[in-house]
Structure formats: C-alpha cells, structure tokens
Amino acid sequence: MESKNNTTQSTIRRDVRISGIGLHSGKEASITIKPALPNSGILFIRKDLENPIAIPALLEFVTQTRLATTLGRNQAHISTVEHLLSAFKLVGVDNAVVEVEGPEVPIMDGSAAPFCDALMEAGIYDLGVAKKVAVLKRRVEVHKGDKSAIVEPSRQFKINARIEWNHPAIGEQELTFVLGQSDIREISHARTFGFLKDVEALHRMGLACGGSLDNAVVMDEQKVLNPTGLRHTDEFVRHKVLDAIGDFALAPLAFLGDVTLVKAGHELHAELVQAIFSDPENYEIRTMDEVAAHKESAAYVLSPAWLAGTLQGIY
C-alpha cells in the first residue's frame, strides 16, 4: 500500500544501510534503518555492544545537548541524532528502528539530505493507523538571556527562526518553514557549521574530531573556507531550522504550533519540549484526520502531489 497522506502513520518499505564517519569521534559510523510497527516511534539500538541497548528517540533519554543532541541509556550513548530525526520528519516517516554501530550517527555531508535520499529510496509505507498529534491550546515559552523559544497555538507546524552572529558571512538571518507546505529543499541540505578558531579547543575535549570541509561549513574570522562556498547565503539559519525539527522530534507526541526561535540551540529546543509536555493543560490530543477536517487546517495536510513534486530529483 502506498503512502497517501500524513493523517496515518508510516514506516519504510525495506531496510537501508548508511555509512560514514562520526563528527565527534572521527571514527567509522554506520546505521541500518528498518521498518517498524505502528506506534513504535523511532527506536535507536546500539547494535555494536555485547548486549545491545535500545534507546527510544524521546526527550527523557537526552543526556547532552552541547554541539549535538545525544541520547543515552545504561551507559550507552548515541550522538548527533538530530539530522536523521529531522529527515524522518521531512519525508514523513513516523516509525523505524535504527541500529547503530558505534556511539554516533554518521555525519555524512553535515546535512539531512543523504538521510532523506536513503529513506525515499527505501520507500514510504502507509501503516493505515491514525496519527495523533498534540495541538497547542496556549502559548508556551522559555528564555535564556537573549535567547528564546516560543510556541503559539496553531493548526500547523511552523518554525520561524532568527539568528545573529558577529561574522561577515552570517550577520542576522531569518527563515520561516512550514512542515507539509514549504519545500523541504529549503532546509534538507543545509550543513552544520563552525569556526576554525574553535577547532583546537573542541579537539582537546574530544569533539569535532571527524569534522572537515566535506561535512561542515567552516569559517575563519572573515570568510567561509569551503572551496565550493555556501549552498545558500543564509545556509546557517536554514541549518538551525533543520536542527530544531530534529530536536522537536524527541517530543513524546508530535505537536502542532507556530514556533518562534531567537538564537536558540539544542538546549533551548529541549527545554521548550519539556515546558510543553510538563503541563497537560497546554495541549489537546487529536488525530490528524480531525485536524485536517478543521477548516483552518486543510491547507496544511501533506498531499501526495506535494510530496512527489518536492522530492523528485532533488538529491
């Protein structure tokens, strides 16, 4: 049965294996993504351990948010999960098992595009079971200094992100992305980024050992060092939106709302999810069929025509 809409849950049709290197360890990293049953969500498994450990992709298993989102359970950890989780959301995969060989998901080119490509090549399978979401009933916000993450009630999932860096290549950038309405190419191939001046310190902490111009946008004090330059002049804010979608995928239930992010990162994303779901009065649970039936939400249902048109030949 082909995947027909976003009102029912989905998985992939067949196993898919993806290999590369880990951004932080610099070592070979491989994952195998497998189909899963309805209501399974995304489940990671450290397959390389003598006794494999399963780690659900849920906020309660987040152990670290410095430079990447890390999941952990019983001394086992899996780092840099956000790009893969974002890819699941972008192409509409709700349930999957991710077997990981090592402590990291491979960084690939630093974006979600290779994951989106692999998932679509595997095929999306409609499980025919209703998809439930949390529809926000009131404003929820978290702040830390000049950084903020705010969500307002809405019948769609929209992110408006704004960043500001005192660097000639970045400056102030802003982007709005609506899941199921915006073209996923707006963010799917936006790469992670960093600064040359920070590399030595990160290496001393055992971080970014696998980082290179092949999997990140790297800048010195004045310019982008990658020979091919940027994929977009505002690639930086595009990647921030990509990260946010992946981090929000760790919510216990997908939520609808208009999100505004100002200078936010992994830590603030996690705090917003925690703030939303810490109080049941913040939301109501509805099926996507119920949301689609609402006259204000009909435009935001992911149609097969949109999905086919968006994904055809983009990678």
C-alpha positions in Angstrom: 0.0 0.0 0.0 1.4 3.4 -1.0 1.8 6.2 1.5 -1.2 8.5 0.6 -1.3 11.3 3.2 0.0 12.4 6.5 -3.1 11.5 8.5 -1.9 7.9 9.0 1.3 6.6 10.4 4.1 5.3 8.1 7.4 3.4 8.1 9.8 2.5 5.4 9.4 -0.4 3.0 12.8 -2.1 3.4 16.0 -1.9 5.3 18.5 0.7 4.4 22.1 1.0 5.5 24.1 4.2 5.7 27.8 4.5 6.5 30.2 7.4 7.0 32.2 8.9 9.9 31.2 10.3 13.2 31.5 14.1 13.5 32.9 14.0 17.0 34.8 10.7 17.2 36.2 10.8 13.7 35.7 7.0 13.5 33.7 5.0 11.1 29.9 5.1 11.9 27.2 3.0 10.3 23.4 2.7 10.8 20.8 0.3 9.5 17.2 1.7 9.4 14.5 -0.9 9.5 10.7 -0.8 9.2 8.7 -0.7 12.5 5.1 -1.4 13.6 2.6 1.4 14.3 3.0 3.4 17.5 6.6 2.3 17.8 8.1 5.8 17.1 11.8 5.9 16.3 13.9 3.5 18.3 17.7 3.5 18.3 19.7 0.4 19.2 23.4 0.3 20.0 23.9 -2.9 17.9 27.7 -3.0 18.4 27.6 -3.7 22.1 27.9 -7.2 23.5 24.4 -6.7 25.0 22.6 -4.3 22.5 20.8 -1.5 24.2 17.6 0.1 22.9 17.2 3.9 23.3 13.9 5.5 22.3 14.1 8.8 20.5 12.4 10.7 23.4 13.4 13.7 25.4 13.7 11.7 28.6 16.7 9.9 27.1 18.6 13.1 26.1 21.9 13.1 28.0 23.7 16.0 26.4 23.0 19.0 24.1 26.4 20.5 23.6 27.1 20.9 19.8 24.8 18.0 19.1 21.9 16.0 20.6 23.0 12.9 22.4 20.7 10.0 23.6 21.7 7.7 26.4 20.6 4.7 28.4 22.5 2.4 30.8 25.9 3.9 30.0 25.3 3.5 26.2 25.2 6.7 24.2 24.3 7.7 20.6 25.4 11.2 19.5 24.3 13.5 16.6 20.9 12.1 16.1 19.2 15.4 15.2 19.8 15.4 11.4 18.4 11.9 11.0 15.4 12.7 13.2 14.8 15.8 11.0 14.9 13.6 7.9 12.3 11.3 9.3 10.0 14.3 9.9 10.7 15.9 6.5 9.8 12.8 4.4 7.0 11.6 6.8 8.4 8.5 8.5 6.8 8.0 11.9 8.1 4.6 12.9 11.5 3.0 12.4 14.2 1.0 14.1 17.8 2.5 13.8 20.5 0.0 14.5 23.7 2.0 15.3 27.2 0.5 15.1 29.2 2.9 17.4 28.5 5.9 19.5 27.4 8.2 16.7 25.1 8.6 13.7 27.3 9.3 10.7 27.6 13.0 9.9 27.5 12.4 6.1 27.8 15.9 4.4 26.6 17.7 7.5 23.0 18.0 6.4 19.9 15.8 6.3 19.8 15.4 2.5 21.7 12.0 2.4 19.2 10.6 5.0 16.2 11.9 3.1 17.5 10.4 -0.1 18.1 7.0 1.5 14.6 7.0 3.2 12.8 7.8 0.0 14.8 5.2 -1.9 13.7 2.6 0.6 10.1 3.8 0.1 7.5 5.0 2.4 4.9 2.5 3.6 1.4 3.6 4.9 0.6 1.6 8.0 -3.1 2.7 7.9 -3.2 3.6 11.6 -4.4 7.1 12.7 -1.6 9.5 13.5 -2.2 11.5 16.7 -0.7 14.9 17.5 -0.7 17.4 20.3 -2.5 20.6 19.3 -1.3 23.6 21.4 -4.0 25.3 23.4 -2.0 28.2 24.8 1.4 30.0 24.4 4.4 28.3 25.9 7.8 29.9 26.1 11.3 29.5 27.5 14.1 32.1 27.7 17.8 32.2 28.5 19.4 35.6 28.3 18.8 37.0 24.8 17.8 33.5 23.5 14.2 32.4 23.4 11.9 29.6 22.1 8.1 30.3 22.0 5.2 28.3 20.6 1.7 29.6 19.9 -1.4 27.6 19.2 -1.9 26.7 15.5 -3.3 24.0 13.3 0.1 23.6 11.5 3.7 23.1 12.5 5.7 26.2 11.6 9.1 27.3 12.7 10.3 30.9 12.4 14.0 31.1 13.3 16.2 34.1 13.7 20.0 34.0 14.4 22.6 36.7 14.8 26.4 36.3 14.7 29.1 38.9 14.6 30.7 37.5 11.5 30.7 38.8 7.9 29.3 35.6 6.5 26.4 35.3 8.9 25.2 38.6 10.5 21.4 38.5 11.0 19.4 35.8 9.3 15.7 34.7 9.5 13.7 31.9 7.9 10.2 30.5 8.2 9.4 26.9 7.4 6.0 25.1 7.5 6.2 21.3 7.6 4.0 19.9 4.8 3.8 23.2 3.0 7.3 24.5 2.5 9.6 22.8 0.0 11.9 20.5 2.1 14.8 21.6 -0.1 14.7 24.9 1.8 16.4 23.2 4.7 17.2 19.5 4.0 20.7 20.1 2.5 21.8 23.0 4.8 25.0 21.9 6.5 26.2 22.2 10.1 28.8 25.0 10.6 31.6 26.0 12.9 34.6 28.3 13.3 38.2 27.5 12.7 39.3 29.2 15.9 37.2 26.8 18.0 38.6 23.6 16.4 41.7 23.2 18.6 39.7 23.6 21.8 37.0 21.2 20.6 39.6 18.6 19.8 41.1 18.8 23.3 37.6 18.0 24.6 37.3 15.0 22.2 34.8 16.8 20.0 34.6 17.5 16.2 37.5 15.1 15.6 35.8 14.0 12.3 34.8 17.5 11.2 36.1 18.6 7.8 35.2 20.8 4.9 33.4 17.8 3.5 30.9 17.7 6.3 30.6 21.2 7.7 30.8 24.8 6.7 33.9 26.2 8.4 34.8 29.9 8.8 37.8 31.8 9.8 37.5 35.4 11.2 36.3 36.8 7.8 35.1 34.2 5.4 33.8 30.7 4.6 36.7 28.4 3.9 34.9 25.7 1.9 36.1 25.8 -1.7 32.6 25.4 -3.0 31.2 28.2 -0.7 27.7 28.1 0.7 24.7 26.3 -0.7 22.6 29.4 0.3 23.7 32.7 1.6 21.5 32.0 4.6 22.5 28.4 5.0 23.2 29.0 8.6 19.7 29.8 9.7 18.4 27.0 7.4 20.5 24.5 9.3 19.2 25.9 12.6 15.7 25.1 11.5 16.8 21.7 10.4 18.3 21.0 13.9 15.1 22.3 15.6 12.9 19.9 13.6 15.1 17.0 14.7 15.2 18.1 18.3 11.4 18.6 18.4 11.0 15.1 17.1 12.0 14.0 20.6 8.7 15.1 22.0 6.5 12.3 23.4 4.0 13.3 20.7 4.3 15.3 17.5 2.9 18.7 18.2 1.3 21.4 16.1 2.0 25.1 16.8 3.8 28.2 15.5 7.3 28.1 16.9 9.5 31.2 17.1 13.2 30.7 17.8 15.6 33.5 18.6 19.3 32.5 18.8 18.1 29.1 20.1 20.0 25.8 20.0 19.7 22.2 21.1 19.4 23.0 24.8 16.6 25.5 24.4 14.8 23.3 22.0 14.7 20.5 24.6 13.5 23.0 27.3 10.6 24.1 25.1 9.5 20.5 24.6 9.8 19.9 28.3 7.7 23.0 29.0 5.0 22.0 26.6 4.5 18.5 27.9 5.1 19.1 31.6 1.5 20.5 31.8 -1.4 18.6 30.1 -3.4 21.8 30.0 -1.0 23.1 27.3 -2.4 20.9 24.6 -5.1 18.5 23.5 -4.6 15.3 21.6 -6.2 14.9 18.2 -5.9 12.7 15.2 -4.6 14.2 12.0 -7.9 13.4 10.4 -9.6 15.6 13.0 -7.0 18.3 12.4 -7.5 18.0 8.6 -11.3 18.3 9.0 -10.8 21.7 10.6 -11.4 24.4 8.0 -8.3 26.3 9.0 -6.0 23.3 8.8 -7.0 21.8 5.4 -4.2 23.7 3.6 -1.5 22.0 5.8 -2.3 18.4 5.0 0.7 16.8 3.2 -0.7 15.8 -0.2 0.8 13.0 -2.4 1.3 15.5 -5.2 3.3 17.9 -3.0 5.5 15.1 -1.7 6.2 13.7 -5.1 6.9 17.1 -6.6 9.1 18.2 -3.7 11.3 15.1 -3.6 11.6 14.3 -7.3 15.2 14.6 -8.4 16.3 16.9 -5.5 19.3 14.8 -4.5 
